[in-house]
Amino acid sequence: MTLYLLYESASGYSLFLANGLDEIGQNTDAVRSSVADLNRFGKVVQLTAFHPFESSLDALNQCNSVSEGLMTDELRSFLELNLPKVKEGKKPKFSLGVAEPKLGSHVFEVTKIPCQSNEFVLELLRGVRLHFERFIKDLKPGDLEKAQLGLGHSYSRAKVKFNVNRVDNMVIQAIFLLDTLDKDINSFSMRVREWYSWHFPELVKIVNDNYLYAKLAKFIEDKAKLSEDKIPELTDILGDEDKAKEVVEAAKASMGQDLSPIDLINVQQFAQRVMDLSEYRKKLYEYLVTKMNDIAPNLASLIGEVVGARLISHAGSLTNLAKCPSSTLQILGAEKALFRALKTRGNTPKYGLIFHSSFIGRASARNKGRMARYLANKCSIASRIDCFAERGTTIFGEKLREQVEERLDFYDKGVAPRKNIDVMKVAIESVQNKGPPGSGKGTQSPIIKDEYCLCHLATGDMLRAAVAAKTPLGVKAKEAMDKGELVTDDLVVGIIDEAMKKPSCQKGFILDGFPRTVVQAQKLDEMLEKQGAKIDKVLNFAIDDAILEERITGRWIHPSSGRTYHTTFAPPKVPGVDDVSGEPLIQRKDDTAAVLKSRLEAFHKQTEPVIDYYKNKGVVAELHAEKPPKEVTAEVQKVLSS
């Protein structure tokens, strides 16, 4: 049977024909020794076809598909074009050797081309890889290495992109170590208590805390030397003067035996070891809290850092946890009980690791199962937000926690909780209002629009929509733009007029970014007067130039994804670097200090007279835009409600 070999290189797909296999035999050791000799190997294996990849992106896509055991359309066309046809009902007289068994299975499933992947085929492919540059003509030295390097970087980046800044494996190691430390500290503390109690047995009943007991054992040493002048130091350790005096009194009447100096030294050293472990445990816990707030802030806010870390650890990663349905998340950690229940046909467990959450403990016995289901659902939502959101935030976790608290009240007192969609809307608004705009009109416009059921008319958006729709005014505007001319005020006012006649604008509208000159304001008033309408209110978002400069010049953007950052209000984790991709951030030209200066000069020269124009009409409301967005929103609502 004829054997073909499929070789996937960084530069393209290659098809080789293996002839005269009987000359070297199908013994793996014989093949291994023959592949090193190009003259001998070249007589056995010959190149029959080569399909180069069109681009580095195409190479990456092909590589990803092959690694997952999937045949792409390009590979299918390449094989069907260069391999003998497989006739229905007849056994093929050839087979295709592949390196990946999963890929071979998919090729056979789709094309019915018989594939094989064994040690013999792998040795032949190793020889192909060794001498590949000799088979491809016109291949310059170094080309293949460059292609392999570029593809290797792209493929690796794609494989680790979900874990670039999350490093959830650090959380997994930290929670494992924390559990181990808890066991060791507890065991060692019991040993210190038992050991030192031979000398000072009364101390056990006075001090319950393991860390304080070890600290006291090291400080007291020989109880016979403990006098009242040591009470201040004991008070510093215990934080309680009465308890310090009680320790001194107990030492005077202690029934314990004396210890030799060498025994006391060993007790002290062991007590110091317990203290060191306890202090390290505190630092490790702080590290875990910090990592959880970086990796899964919403999950940590909802259920706590330790329980959240245990869930991630048990699932294997944050991505795995995010993929778990809430029913699986609910019983994570209770697998033994689940399988035992399935085997004996008993009741399945209601909760696993989430049992350690305070919410389950606070629920009544009859509501623990329902509370576990509800909490698992919210944990599933939080983990998915943490895993797939571009920017980390705790807002969703805090809102989900509020929902769980409301659900507890509902079970205990019958108080109806808020709907999930309403809570999520509030959370999304909170996320949107975090970032600093220039003066705030871009942030406040959507809020005003939604609250008062108005339509939002932004001149730039309307112009683009009119040009795309090829309306008469849009065609004229496109002609002006194609000539490099400014769109006339009459055209802009006409486009606004068209937009205002839409049904969505019958209740009113917000005009954003227009008018910018007194002439435009006058033309707008003329158009509105013909319709029997007028401007009811002009919101002037007043802000100091210095504050505005800080807000705008601090903006940075990741060009390929559109993610935005701010050096003061929403800084990236590494200055100048995108949190997700690790690629450099750029600053838009409009956000640089030089461009902002010219824009402010134009504003003061052209647009400030417009404010004076509307002030004379008595419709201007001054807003302090340097305040936080929520406070500005409250001012806007107060103005529009008056």
C-alpha positions, -999 to +999 in steps of 0.1 A: +000+000+000+013+034-010+021+057+020+018+095+018+030+118+046+013+151+056+038+175+071+026+208+086+054+234+087+053+270+097+054+280+060+027+257+046+013+222+041+036+196+024+027+162+010+054+135+006+053+101-010+072+073+007+086+048-018+107+017-015+100+011+022+111-025+017+146-014+011+150-002+047+123-023+063+096-011+086+117-015+116+117+017+137+153+015+146+163+010+110+142+040+099+157+061+127+192+053+115+183+060+079+167+094+083+200+111+092+214+103+057+198+127+032+210+106+002+194+075+015+163+092+029+158+112-003+154+080-023+126+068+000+107+100+006+099+125-022+080+158-021+048+157-042+030+189-033+035+221-013+008+247-003+023+279+013+003+298+038-010+332+025+000+352+056+011+349+092-025+351+103-035+323+080-006+302+094-018+309+130-054+298+121-042+266+104-019+258+134-047+263+159-070+240+139-043+213+136-036+215+173-072+209+180-074+180+156-096+198+130-092+199+093-096+233+077-111+239+042-077+247+029-062+214+041-092+195+027-088+211-007-050+205-006-055+167+002-083+161-023-064+179-051-031+160-046-041+125-033-056+097-054-094+097-055-112+075-030-139+056-049-171+045-030-173+008-022-136+002-030-108-001-005-082+027-010-048+016-022-030+043-002-029+057+033-020+091+047+005+093+076-001+122+100+016+133+132-017+141+151-041+111+156-070+134+162-064+152+130-062+118+112-096+108+126-112+141+114-097+137+080-110+102+076-144+112+090-148+140+064-130+127+033-128+089+039-090+091+033-074+063+055-049+078+079-023+063+102-002+076+130+024+053+145+061+052+155+071+043+119+052+074+105+065+096+132+101+086+124+095+094+087+081+128+096+111+134+118+133+129+088+111+152+067+114+179+094+152+174+095+157+178+058+127+200+050+148+229+037+164+207+011+131+195-003+117+230-009+134+249-037+140+286-037+138+287+001+163+312+014+185+303+045+168+316+076+133+319+061+120+288+078+135+298+112+118+332+110+085+316+101+088+292+130+097+320+154+068+342+143+043+314+144+056+301+177+051+335+193+016+340+179+005+305+188+018+308+223+003+342+228-031+329+217-028+300+241-020+321+272-040+352+263-068+341+288-042+340+316-019+370+308-028+391+338-050+367+358-023+342+369-050+322+387-025+294+392-009+317+418-042+317+437-044+279+434-009+275+450-017+302+476-049+285+488-032+251+489-003+265+510-028+283+532-046+251+540-013+233+547-002+261+570-035+260+589-030+223+596+007+227+605+001+257+628-027+240+646-006+208+651+025+227+662+005+250+685-010+219+703+025+206+707+037+239+722+008+239+746+014+203+757+051+208+760+050+241+779+021+230+801+044+207+819+061+238+832+031+263+834-002+244+830-024+273+842-015+294+811-036+272+788-069+282+805-060+319+806-049+323+769-069+305+742-052+321+711-025+298+697-003+327+685-005+346+718+002+314+737+034+308+717+044+345+721+039+343+759+058+310+762+088+326+745+085+357+766+080+341+800+106+313+797+109+303+834+077+311+853+097+315+885+113+347+871+079+362+862+073+392+885+049+422+886+074+444+868+068+424+837+031+433+836+036+462+811+053+439+786+026+412+791-001+439+786+015+448+752+014+411+742-021+404+754-037+438+750-054+434+783-039+445+817-063+424+838-053+393+819-016+402+822-021+404+860-039+371+860-009+354+842+015+368+869-007+356+897-011+321+881+027+319+877+032+325+915+008+296+924+016+273+895+017+236+900+040+229+870+074+212+872+106+230+866+124+227+833+161+226+827+177+254+807+182+232+776+145+222+778+134+259+779+157+267+750+140+241+729+105+252+739+114+288+730+128+278+696+097+258+688+074+286+700+094+310+678+088+286+648+051+287+655+051+325+657+070+327+624+045+304+607+016+323+621+030+356+609+038+341+574+002+328+573-011+364+578+011+376+550+000+348+527-036+356+535-030+392+525-013+381+493-043+358+485-067+387+491-047+410+468-045+383+441-082+375+443-090+412+439-069+413+408-080+380+393-116+376+404-128+408+421-165+402+416-163+366+429-143+378+459-168+406+467-197+382+465-185+351+484-152+361+500-116+356+489-110+322+506-141+305+494-137+320+459-101+308+458-112+273+468-137+273+440-111+284+415-086+258+428-112+230+427-122+238+392-086+240+380-087+276+368-109+307+366-118+298+330-129+263+340-150+278+368-166+302+344-175+274+321-192+254+349-230+255+350-243+268+384-256+233+393-220+220+390-206+250+409-231+243+437-217+209+445-180+215+438-161+198+466-189+173+474-181+148+446-177+118+470-211+125+486-226+129+451-213+096+437-222+078+469-258+092+467-260+081+430-247+047+438-270+041+467-299+060+451-300+084+481-304+121+483-278+141+464-258+168+483-272+204+483-238+221+486-201+217+484-175+243+490-200+272+490-213+257+524-185+277+540-201+310+528-217+330+556-249+331+535-255+294+538-249+295+575-273+324+580-301+306+561-326+285+581-324+247+578-353+245+554-339+272+531-303+261+530-308+242+497-326+271+480-300+295+493-272+273+479-288+271+445-293+309+444-258+316+456-243+292+431-261+310+403-247+344+414-212+329+418-214+315+382-224+350+369-195+367+389-169+342+377-179+347+341-177+384+344-143+382+360-130+357+334-142+375+302-145+412+312-119+434+297-115+456+328-116+444+364-143+459+387-160+449+420-193+467+412-210+436+398-199+415+428-212+441+452-245+442+434-248+404+433-240+403+471-268+428+476-291+404+457-281+375+479-288+396+510-322+405+496-329+368+489-321+360+525-346+386+536-372+372+512-368+337+527-369+350+563-393+380+562-410+377+528-396+410+516-397+410+478-362+413+462-354+435+432-354+420+397-320+409+384-323+430+353-329+462+373-298+455+395-276+448+365-287+480+348-276+499+379-243+480+380-236+488+343-244+525+348-220+526+377-193+510+355-199+535+327-199+565+350-165+556+365-143+569+337-136+606+334-149+624+302-138+658+292-165+679+308-191+652+313-217+658+286-208+625+269-215+607+302-246+625+312-264+625+278-273+588+278-285+591+314-307+620+306-320+603+274-330+571+293-345+589+323-366+614+304-373+592+273-357+617+249-337+610+217-300+619+216-290+639+186-252+640+181-243+659+150-214+637+140-236+605+143-264+622+123-241+633+095-226+598+092-261+582+092-274+606+065-244+600+043-247+562+048-285+564+040-278+585+009-305+610+018-306+642-003-289+661+024-265+633+031-255+632-006-248+670-004-228+666+028-207+638+012-199+659-018-187+687+005-166+662+025-151+646-006-140+681-018-123+687+016-148+714+025-167+719+057-204+709+058-224+742+058-245+752+088-277+750+066-269+714+058-264+705+095-295+723+106-314+705+078-302+671+089-312+680+125-346+689+112-350+655+095-339+637+127-364+656+148-393+645+127-387+608+136-412+592+159-385+586+186-380+624+189-416+634+194-412+636+232-382+658+229-345+656+222-310+663+235-287+681+211-251+672+216-222+691+200-243+717+183-245+747+180-209+758+183-212+793+169-238+821+174-247+818+137-255+782+141-276+790+172-296+816+152-302+792+123-313+765+148-337+789+164-352+798+130-357+762+121-373+754+155-396+785+153-410+772+120-419+740+137-434+758+167-407+745+190-379+761+210-349+752+231-361+746+267-328+743+285-291+747+278-269+727+301-234+743+304-209+719+319-185+744+334-151+732+343-117+748+349-092+745+321-065+729+343-089+702+355-101+696+320-064+693+308-058+667+335-088+647+325-082+647+288-044+644+285-045+614+308-066+594+283-049+564+267-063+538+243-055+503+231-059+507+193-069+472+183-095+466+211-107+501+219-100+497+256-095+531+273-074+540+304-067+571+323-034+578+342-053+591+373-088+577+373-084+543+356-047+535+352-034+503+335-016+479+358+017+487+340+021+523+327+017+525+290+008+488+285-026+472+279-038+450+308-051+422+286-028+419+256+004+435+270+006+457+239+016+494+241-011+520+246-014+551+224-028+586+229-052+601+204-040+633+187-070+651+201-060+642+236-025+656+235-018+689+254-009+708+222-042+699+204-062+704+236-048+739+239-059+749+204-093+733+210-098+753+242-088+785+224-114+777+197-140+770+224-134+802+243-134+822+210-164+806+192-186+787+217-185+809+248-205+836+228-231+809+222-235+805+260-240+843+263-265+841+234-286+816+253-281+834+287-299+864+272-328+840+265-328+828+301-324+791+294-288+784+305-282+762+336-247+762+350-234+728+361-202+721+381-186+695+359-155+691+381-176+670+405-179+632+404-203+620+376-230+609+401-231+644+417-233+660+383-262+637+374-280+648+405-275+684+395-288+677+360-319+659+374-326+689+397-323+714+368-346+694+344-372+687+371-375+724+381 
